[in-house]
Amino acid sequence: MRDAKKAIESFIFPFDGITSKAHAVVFIRYRWASLLVATAAYAAAVIASGDTLGVSSNYFIIGPVIVAALGFGTLGGLVAGLLGLPSNLLLYGLLGHPEFSPASKLIAELSGLVIGFSFGRLADYFRVVEREIKRRMATEEALRAALEEKGVLLRELHHRVKNNLNVMKSLVQLQRNRSGNAEFLQATDELTRRIFAISLVHDQLYSDQELSAIGLSRYIEALVANLASGFGLEPSRIGLAIEAEADRLIPADSAIALGLIMNEVLMNALKHASPAGEGKPSILVSLAVQGGDYRLSICDDGPGPGTEGGEDAAGLGLKLVRALARSLGGTAALVAIEGAEGPAGSRFDLTFPRSRPPSAANGGPADQASPMYG
């Protein structure tokens, strides 16, 4: 049934444009000429076939009445309908055939008025529809131009934000190069990675057609590659698993929060994942969709924060993770992975809704429902 409907529409719709153009030319631009042609055709038809048709030749007046109604609207149709019968009687008198006049002149006059009024109203309605279509097309064009301009401005904004963040990274790097303090060097490296996590969002927003959301899997891949490079590792040394269903667009503010969370967890994992100092960390980052939630999991073979060899659970990184998990309306936890001979690593789990709840951004119930580690 649907295919049949499409076939009918594909056959009928092309004629809409032809009909509209024909109406604009015949009944709008050259309406007087069209009326004269229709009147001449009516007179010629009566003269040519009046002797044969007799009273039936009265029907030829319908042509000029319809043309007048379509060209001049309701008023033109009423006037043409009113003059239809007198025109017939005048023509028959000139031809010497008064017997062609209709038996009921009242019915003939009312028929002309009804036909003229009906086609006149139809013509007026058609003009109203055409004006509305033109108005909406103009409005749509203006909106399209405004959206394109807005898109250009937003892209420029994201580009400038990205450039400003890169300037900040450069300033931090310049300050880093002036110091030999190990703690300061480590802090500046962590700061530049956090700045990159934010800058990456604006870079993808600037590059993509979508200006308010980014591809989640592509963002995670770029973030992991940058962190691995920062620690002198090949990105392929870090396992990365992303479900196909998880390759979705995510709002920019949520992407920034998620990127900063991953940045903190991965920095800790890369620093502590290889307990023997082998420099070969075993890390797996997975992103899956469970029901209406995203499930992010980061596993490593190190002790994890808050345990021996890990960061202080009250450190800045974990405070950021707690706050950002609440902003996503999600829950986060760090659990130990037990092996045959004791702890074999740690796993960070973050679950957050695909559609961000309003309460999460405003410090609502989501703030009290985030069982964070530490």
N, C-alpha and C positions, 0 to 999 in steps of 0.2 A: 504493500500500500504506500509506503514511504517513497519507494522508487518511482511508482506511478505518479505520485504528487510532484516529485522533482522533475519528472519528464514533462508534465503538463506546464509547470512553472517555467522551465527552460524554453518551452515553445511559446508561451504567452508573453512573458516579460519582455522579450526583445521588441514586441510590438508597442509596448508602452511609450518608449521614446519616439517611435515613428508617429504614433497617434498624437502625442503632445506637440511635436514639431508641426504636424499638419494642422492641428487646431490653431497654433500660434500664427501660422502663415495665412490660412484660409479665413479663419473666423476672428482674428484679432488685427493683423496688419492690413489685410485687404478685404475687410468685411463688407465695405460698400461695393466693391467690385464683385465679390462673391454673391451679394444680394442681387445685383443687376444681372449677373449670369443666370442665377437661379430663376429670376423672374422671366428673363428671355426664354429660358428653356421651358418654363411652364406655359408661356404663350404659344411657343412653337409646337409643343405637344398637343395643346388644345386645338390649334388650327389644323394640325396634321391628322389627328385621330378623332376630332370632335364628332364628325358625321357618323363614325363607326361606333364610338362609345356612348354618345348621347349624354345622359345624366351622369354616367360614371366618370366623365371627364372632370367633374368637380373635384375629384381626389388629387388632381395634379397641383392644386393650390397648396397642398401639404408641403411640397418642396420649398417654395419661398418662405413659408411660415417657419419651418424648421431652421433654415439658414439664417433668417432674421433673429430667431430666438437664440441660436448659438453664437451669433455675432454681436448682438446687442443686449443679451441677457433677458431678465424677466419682463422688463418694460417693453423692450423690442418685440418679444414674443407675444405679449398681450396686444400690442398695436397691430402686429401682423395678423394675429388670429382674428382680431376685430374687423380688419379690412379684407379678410379672405373672401367672405361671401360677396360683399359689394364688388370686389374685383372680378369675381366670376360672372356676376350678373352684368357688369359693364362690358366684359369681353364677349359674352354671349349676345348682348344687344348689338355690338359692333359687327358680329359675324352673322347677325340675322337669325339666331337660334335661341330666342328667349325660352323655348320649351326645354332647354337643357337645365334650367334652374331646378334646384332640389325641391322635392314635395314639401318638406318641412324646413323652412328657413331658420326657425328657432334652433332646431337640433344641429343644423349645419353651422350656425353661428357659435353655438356652445362648444361644438367639437373643435372648431378653430381656436377658440379661447383656451380650451383645455390643453390642446397640443402646444400652442404657443407658450402658455404658462409653464407646463411641465418641462419642455426643453429649455426655456429661459432659466428656470430655477436650476436645472442641471448645469447649464453653462456658468451661472453665477457661482455655484458650488465648486465647479471645476477650477474657476479662476481663484477662488479662495484657497483651494488645496494647492494650486501652483504657487501662489504667493507664500503660503506657509512652507512649502518645500524649499523655495528659494531662500526664505528667511532662515530656515534651519540649516541649509547648506552653508549659508554665510556664517551662521553662528558656529557650526562645526569647523569650518575653515579657520575662524578666528581662534577657537579653542585649540585646534591642532597647532596653529602657529604659536599660541601661548605655551602649549606643552613642549613644543620643540625648543622654544626660548628658555623655558624652565629647565629642560634637560641639559641644554648647553651651560646654563648658569650652575646647575648642580654638579655637572662634571668639572667645571672650572673650580668650584668650591672644593670638591674632593681632591682635585689635583693640587690646589694650593695648601690644603690641610696636609696632604702627603708630603709636599715639599717642605712645609714648616716643621713637620716631625723629623724629616731628614736633616734639616738644619739643627734641630735639637740634638739629634744623634751625633752630628759632627761636632757640636760644641762640647757634648759630654766626652767625645773621643779626644778632643784637644785637651780638655782638662785632665783626662786620664793619662795622656802622654807626659804630663808635667809632674806626675806623682810616681813614687816608687813604693808606696804603701800597698801591701798585698791585699788588705781588707778593702781599701778604697778601690783598687783595680777590680776586685771581684764585684763590688757593689755597682760600679759603673758598667761592667759587662752585663750584669742582670738588668740594669736600667735600660741599656740600649736594646736588649732583647724584648723588654716590655714595650718600648716605643715601637719596635718593629712589628709586634703583634697588632698594634693599633694601626700603624701605617699601612700594613698589608690589606686591611679591610678597605681603606680609602683608595688604595691602588686598584683593587679589583672592582670597586664601585665606579671608578673612573674609566676602567677598561671595558666594562660590560654594558650591554643595553639596559639591563635592569639597574635602576639608580638607587633603590632602597633596600636591596637584599643581595646576598652573594651566594655562590655555590659552596655548600658546606664542605663537601669532600675535597674540592680543589683548594679551598683555604687551608684545610688541615694538612694536605700534602705540602703546600708551600711553607707552612709554619714549621713542620717537622724537618723539611730540607734545610731551612735556615738555621734551626737549632743544632742539627747535626753538623753543619758546616762550621758553626761557631765553636764546636768542641773538637774540630779537626777530624770528623768522621764522614764517611760516605753515607748519603741518605739511604742507600740500599742496605746499610748495616742495621737499620731500624726496621723491624717488621711493621707493616701498615696494612690493616684490613678494614675496608669500608663496604658495607652492604650497598647493593645497587639502590635499594629503596631509600637509603639515607642520603643519596645524592640529590638534595633538595636545596631550594633557596631558603635562606634564613635572614631575618632582619639584621640590619647593620649593627644596631646596639647589642643585640643578642650575640652576634658574631664576635664583637669586640670583647664582651664578657667571657665567652667561651675560649677565645684565643688567649686571653690573659690567664685563664685557669690552666689551659694546656701548657702555656709557657712556664708557669711555676712548677707544675708537676713534672714536666719533661726535663726542665733544668735540674731538678733534684734527682730524677732518675738517671740522667746522663752523668751526673757527678758521682752517684753512689751505686750504679747498677752493677759494676764489675767489682766485687768485693776484694779480689786478690790483686787489684791494680793492673789487670791484664790489658786494659784499654779496649776491651771487646764487649761492650755492653749488650745485653740481651733485653730488648724492649719491644713490646707489642702494643700498638695503638689500634683499637677497634671501635668502630662507630656502627651501631645497629639501631633499628626501629622496633620498639616493642609497644604494640597498641598505639596509643596517642603520644608516646614519649620517645625521646632520643635516649640511647644508652651509650655513654662514652666510657671506655675501659682502657686503662694504661697499666700494663704489667711490666715489671722489671725484676732482675735477680739480685737487687740490693736490699738493704735493711729498711729503706724508706724513712721519711721524716718522723721525728719523735721517738726513734729507737737508736740503738747504738750506731754511731757512724752517720746518723742522719741529722737533719737540721733541728733546731729547737722548735718545738711545736708552737711556741708563741711568736715565731719569727714573722717578719713582714709578709713573706710569701704565703704562709698559711692563713694569715689574716685576710689577705687579698682573696684567697680561694674561698674562704667562708663568706665574705661579703658578696663576691661575684656569684656564687652558687645561689644565694638568697635572691639576688637581682634577677636571676633566670627563673625563679620560682621552682627550683629543683632541690635535690638532696645529693649530698656527696659523702663518701666514706672511704677510708683507707684500711684495707684488711691485709693481714699477713698471709703469705702463701706457705703452708707447712710442707716440708719435705721429709724424707725418711730419717735424716739426721738433724732435724731442727728447721728453723726458718729458711725457706728457699727463695724468698723474694717478697714483693709486696704488690698489691693491686689497688689502683685508684678507680673508683666507680662514681660516675656522675650521671644522674638521671634528671632530665628536665623536659617539660612539655613542648611539643612542636609549636603550639600556639601559646604565646606568652601570656599568663594571667595578669590582669591589671593590678591585682593586689601585690604581685611580686615587685613591681616597679615602685609601688607606693609604700612599701614597708608594711604590708598587711599580714595575713596569716602565714604566708610563705616564710616570713622571717622567723616564726617560732617553730617551723616544721622542717628544719634543715639539720639533721643529726650529723654534724661535721666531726671529723677526727680531731684529736688534739686535746 
